[in-house]
Amino acid sequence: MKALCWEGINDVRVQDVPDPQLLNDQDMILKVRLSTVCGSDLHLLTGHIPFMKAGDVIGHEFMGEVVEVGPGVTKHKPGDRVVVCSFIACGRCWYCRNELYSLCDNTNTNPGITQKLWGADPGGIFGYSHAMGGFRGSHAEYVRVPFADHTAIPIPEAVDDMSALFASDSVPTGWMGADLGGVKPGDVVAVWGSGAVGQMAARAAQLLGAERVMVIDRFDYRLRQAERAFGVETINYAKTSVGDTLLEATGGRGPDVCVEAVGCEAHSTGPQYAYDQVKSKLKLEMDRPIAVREAIYNCRKGGSVFVLGVFTGLVDKFPLGALMNKGLTVRGAQQHGQRYIPMLLDRIASGELVTNHLATHVMPLSEGARGYEMFKKKEDDCVRAVFKL
């Protein structure tokens, strides 16, 4: 079968790989219909996540049709249309029973790497390096889905393929940031990042009752898309002061909840960007926490900051003093998708949650390398490139 494979830093290619096979009785084979790039995939291309091998199939946000199931699969059958959570969950460990699905104890097949890095191993994820299990990704004609009853979710008839696609990762990730960030009716919420996850966090905040939602980015086309789709307020940090704007909008307090949806390769117009660039190039820090710092400094006293962007290791100049003395609550997580996806599909079916506008560029898998290039370089106002198989 054809698949888009990582071959080295900034090098992805479509090539032939063996068809997947059932390996365990709870496995399922899925024929992929749609698979999309994700901002966190760019960390694989740039080498920020080093545990890749040539020939690894990438991609983790996808939906498709069931073609084969193992004898232990009870919730799916051939012909079913499903969306697959990017994180694989066993459904029975302590973490899964407590709806902390991305922390599953039984799905990362290479736990030693992340135990050494972070002191513990999160769950496995499709197409996201050998540190996260080494599973084949979704930019392929077929994918093996382990623990299928807990990793794949049926798609309601009222939800079209493209809308369902983003329920795999972007929508539940964004919703989790607003939910676990503690958004409540009447809040003012600021979201750093206007990509797919940031937009979904902004919409989640609205649906959870936020009075005002402001989205921060440097690309006008992404800000315009968020404004058109959801009516949020927008701030272009390259053109205006984020701090001054947030203070003015909140009577001098700052937002109640700040959601960081940028991650380890954040940009800035200030000197901190040059500082972090130099430190990361010299391997004196692993990530650029610019957006996290901004969120902590600008959040109101006693407020909440949620970190959705992917980070890999150590950062420098973390404002611990501000966090402690302002009495902030700071949380972070990879998405606990299984907790949210069924509910989100129902919201998509009802029309209150729109997602298909995110697919700005739809193309065949054969153009996968071009899709990633456009996405990475923000060419042609690309918010998301989607591969149709």
N, C-alpha and C positions, 0 to 999 in steps of 0.2 A: 504494500500500500504506500501511498504518498504521505509524507509528513514534513513539517517545517522543523529543521534541526539546528541546534546551536553548534557552530563549528569553531568558535573562537570569539574573542572580544570584537564586537561590532560586525560579526559575521554569522548570518543565518541563511540557510539554503534549504530548498525543497529537494528531498531525495527519497529513494525507496528504503523502507524499513520492513521487517517482518510483521505480518498481521498479529494482533494480540490474541492470546488464548486464555481460556478460563484456567486459573491456577488454584482457586479455592472454591468451596461450594457456595460461598456468599458473593462470588464475583458475577459481573454482568458485562457483556460486550455491547457497546453503544456505537451506532452509526452516527457520526457527528453531522449535524445539519449546519450549525453556525458556531463559530468560535471567534472571540475577539481578543485583540491585544489589550494589555493593561499597563498602567504606568509603572507598576512594580516589576513588570517584565523588563523594563529598560535597565533595571539594576543588574540583570543577568548580562545584558549586552555590554554594559560599561565595565564589568568586572567587579562591581561592588559586592556581589555575592560570588565568591570564588570557587564554589564546590560544584562546578560544571565539568562535563566531559564531552569531547567531540562526538557528535551523533545523538546527543540527548534531544528528545522531542520536547518543545516548549509549549506554553499555553495552559491556562487554568480556568478560563471562563467560557462555558459552553453549554449547549443543549443538543438533543438529538433523539433518535429512535432506537428503542431496544431491539437487538437482533438475536441475542442468546442470553440465557440466565443459568446460573448454577442451581443445583438441587436445593440449596439452602435459601434461595431468594423467594420470598412469599408475597412481596408487594408489587412486583413488576412482572410483565410478561412480554414476549416478542410483539412488536407493533406499537407498544406504548410510547407516548411522547413525554420526555422528562427533561428537566433541567438538573444539572449536576452541581452540587456545592463544590467550590474549589478545594475546601479542606475535607479530607476523608475522615469519617468518624465510625467507630465500632458500634456505638450505641449502648454499650453495657459497662464500660469502665466508670470509675467514680466521677471523672470529669464530664463524660457524656450524660450520666444520670443527673448531673447538676447543670446541664445545658451549657457547659463550657467546651463546646465541641471542637474548637480549634486546638484545644489542649489535650486531645485524646491520647491516652497512654498506650494504645495498641496499634497505631497506624504509621508511626515513623520508623521505618526499618533500619535507619542508621542513627540511633539515638546518641551515640557517643560524641558525634561532632557538636551538636547543639548543647549537650550536657557540659562539654568543656567550655563552649562559648558563653552560655547563659545560665549554667547551673541546673538546667532542666531541658527536657525535649518536648517541643510542641507536637501536634499531630502532623501527619503526612499531608502533602499538598501536590496536586498534579503539576508536573512540568516545572518544578521550581528548585532544582539542584539536588544533589545527593545529601546535603545537610537536612533536607526536608523529605527524605525517603527515597529519592531517585525514581519516582514514578514517571512514566511516560505522560507527556502533556496532551492537550486537546487540539493542537493544530495538526490534525491528522484525520484520515478518513474513518478510522475506528479507534476506540479507546477501551481499555479494560477498566471497569469501575469496581474497586474492592468495596466490601461491606455495602452492597448496592441498596439494601433496604433502608440504610441510614444516610446514604450519601446522595442518592438521586430522589427527586421529588416530582410527582406527577404534575403535568401542566393542565390547568382547566381549559376546556374547549374554547372559552371566550377570550383566551390569551393567545395572541399570535406568536410565531416563533421568535421574531426580533425582539418583541417586548419581554418575552420569557428569558431570552439570552442573558440580559443584564441582572436577572434575579439570581444568577449563579454566584456573583461576587460583588459587583459594584453597588447594587441596591442594598443587600443586607449589611455590607460593610458600612455604608453611609448611615443606614438606619441605626445600626448598633452605636455609632458615635454619638448620635443625638439621644438615643435611649439611655445608654450607660453614662453618657455625659450629664444626665439628669435634667434634660429640657422639660419644662413644665409651662402651663398656660401663663401668658403674660411676660415670658422671658424675652430678653434681647440676646440673640445668638450671632456669633461671628464665625465664619468658616474660612479657613485658609486653604485655597485651592479650588479652582472652578472646573476641574476635570469631572469625569463621570462620578467618582466617589464623593467629591465635594458637593456637586449638584444634588446628589441623592441625600447627603447629610442635611443640606439646606431644606430640601422638600420634606424630609422626615421631621425636622424641627418645626416647620409650618404645621404639619399634620398633628404634631404633639402639642400644639397650642401656642407656639412662640408668637409674640406680638410683632417683633421685627426680626428679620434675618438678613445679614449682610455677608456677601461673599467677596473674598479678596484674591486677586490674581494680577498678572501683568499682561495677559493676552486679552485684548478687547473682544476678539471673536468668541472666546469661551465665556467671558462675562456677559456678552450680549445674548448668548444661547441660554444661560441661566436666567437672565432677566425675562426673556421672551417666554421660556417654558414655565416659570414659576412665579414671576413677579417679584423676585428678591431684589434688594438693594445691592449695588456693586461698588467696589473700590478697586481702582487700578493703582497698585502701590508704586508703580514707576512714575505716576503723575501726581500723586497726592500723598499726604502724610496719613498713614494708617492710624497711628495713635491719636492724632488730633481729630480725625473724622469719627473715630469710635467714641472718644470722650464727648464730643459735641452731640452725638446721637443719643447718648445715655445720660445726659445731665451731669457729666463729669465723673461718673462712676466707672464706666467700662462695661462690657458685655457680661451677662450672667453666666453664659456658657460659651467657651471657645473650643472649636473643633479644628484640629490640625489634620489636613488631608493632602499633604505634600510629600513628606518622606525625606529620605537620607540624601537626596541630591537637590535640596532647596536652593533657590536663587534669591538675590537681593540686590538692591541698588546701592547699598551702603558699604562702608569699609569692612563690616563683618563678613561680607561675601568673599572678599579678597583674603581675609584672615583664614576663613574656613577652607578655601581653595588651597592655600599654601599648606595648611596643617594636614589636609587629607592627602595631598600629593606627596608629602614627606612621610606619610604613614604615622603621623603623630596623633591623628584621630581618624576614625573610620567613616563617620557620617557628618553631614552638614545640618546642624539642628536649628537653622535660622528661623523657620516658621514656628517651631516649638518655643524658642526664646520669645518671639514676638507675642505669641498667644499668652505666655505666662506674664509678661510685662504688662499687657493690655487688658487682661481679665480683671474684673472688679474684685475687690477684697471679698474673701469668702466664696468666690465663684468656683467654677469647675472647668478644667481643661481636659479634653480627651484627645489622645494621640492615635490617629488612624493610619498615618503614613508609615511605610515600612522602614524600619531601622535595623541595622545589622550588628552594631557593637558599641564602641566607646565614642563619646563626644566630649568636646572641650567647652569651657565657659558656660556650663549649665547653670542657670540662675536659681540655685538652691535657696539662697537668701530671700529672694522675692517670693518663691513658692511658700516657704515656711512663714515669713513675716506677714504675708498677705492672707494667710489661712486658706490656701487653695487646695482643692481636691484634684489630683492629677491621676488619670487612669489611661490605660492603653490596652490594645488587644488586636490580634488577628480575628477575622470575623467568625462569630459563632453562627454560621449561616443556617444550620438546621433549626435553630430556635426561631428564625424569622421568616424563612423563605415561603412556607405555606401561607402565612398571613399576608405577605407582600404580594404573592400571586393573586390573592383575593382582591387586594387593593388595586392591582393593575387591571383585573377583570372588571372592577366597578368603575374604572376611569378616573379615580382620584389620584392615581400615581402613574405618571407617563414616563416611559423609559426609552422608547424606540428612536427619539430624536438624537440620542447619543451616537447612533450609527451614521456618522457623516460620510464614510467611505466604505462601500461594500464591494468586495472583489473576490475572485477565485483564490484558492490556496496557492496556486502556481505563482501568484503575485505577492506572496507572503513577505519576501525581503523588501519589496517596494513599500508594502503597507507599514512595516516597521520603520523604514526610513522616513516616510511621511509623518508618522506619529512622533518619532523622536525629534525631528527637526521642526515640528509644528508647521508643516507645509500645507498649503491649500486649505487652511482653517480646519485641519484634521483634529477632531476631538476623539474619535475612535475609528480605527480600521477594523472591519469585520470580514472574516473569511467565510464564504458560502461554499459548502461542499455538496 
